Amino acid sequence: MVGGAVAPLLFTTLLGTYRAWVPLALYIAITAVLTVTGLWLGRDPATAAEEEPDRGPADHAAPATACAKR
């Protein structure tokens, strides 16, 4: 609740102080850069190999002999 209320209050303050939309756009651009930077720094480079699905026995095709037993 506290985190969601900061941006509108800051927008109101910036708009009241500068009477222009440019400071709001700068604030949004700066927070976007910080967010992307944080996501990039927080990623785990080892997950690329781990993202392949784990193939269990149900994922493999049945052997040809299993069909012949019917």
Wavefront OBJ file of the C-alpha trace (Angstrom):
o trace
v 0.000 0.000 0.000
v 2.841 2.361 0.797
v 4.694 1.560 -2.438
v 1.659 2.194 -4.609
v 0.926 5.577 -3.046
v 4.376 7.105 -3.584
v 4.187 7.629 -7.360
v 0.857 9.539 -7.443
v 1.975 11.765 -4.588
v 5.280 12.439 -6.323
v 3.495 13.120 -9.624
v 1.187 15.614 -7.912
v 4.129 17.344 -6.272
v 6.149 17.521 -9.500
v 3.180 18.754 -11.515
v 2.326 21.374 -8.881
v 5.915 22.570 -8.660
v 6.931 22.663 -12.333
v 3.519 22.948 -14.057
v 4.829 20.755 -16.917
v 4.726 17.100 -17.937
v 8.493 16.820 -18.608
v 9.486 16.094 -14.973
v 6.862 13.340 -14.867
v 8.259 11.806 -18.053
v 11.796 12.003 -16.653
v 10.687 10.304 -13.440
v 9.030 7.488 -15.399
v 12.091 7.097 -17.665
v 14.483 6.967 -14.703
v 12.380 4.391 -12.852
v 12.103 2.295 -16.033
v 15.897 2.308 -16.450
v 16.338 1.349 -12.794
v 13.799 -1.468 -13.149
v 15.426 -2.907 -16.278
v 18.872 -2.620 -14.690
v 17.665 -4.422 -11.573
v 16.102 -7.180 -13.648
v 19.275 -7.578 -15.670
v 21.499 -7.705 -12.582
v 19.134 -10.058 -10.761
v 18.844 -12.669 -13.477
v 20.422 -16.079 -13.012
v 22.569 -16.993 -16.032
v 22.415 -20.692 -15.132
v 18.658 -20.928 -15.764
v 18.981 -21.303 -19.550
v 19.987 -24.967 -19.207
v 17.437 -25.555 -16.463
v 14.462 -24.250 -18.474
v 14.175 -27.376 -20.619
v 11.292 -29.544 -19.418
v 12.253 -32.564 -17.374
v 11.405 -35.616 -19.426
v 9.894 -38.313 -17.293
v 8.844 -41.820 -18.330
v 5.467 -40.580 -19.601
v 7.156 -38.222 -22.080
v 9.022 -40.987 -23.898
v 7.443 -42.990 -26.675
v 6.425 -46.533 -25.855
v 8.726 -49.247 -27.181
v 7.562 -51.108 -30.255
v 7.311 -54.372 -28.276
v 4.668 -52.896 -25.966
v 2.231 -52.551 -28.868
v 2.883 -56.088 -30.097
v 1.803 -57.644 -26.761
v -1.835 -56.729 -27.262
l 1 2 3 4 5 6 7 8 9 10 11 12 13 14 15 16 17 18 19 20 21 22 23 24 25 26 27 28 29 30 31 32 33 34 35 36 37 38 39 40 41 42 43 44 45 46 47 48 49 50 51 52 53 54 55 56 57 58 59 60 61 62 63 64 65 66 67 68 69 70
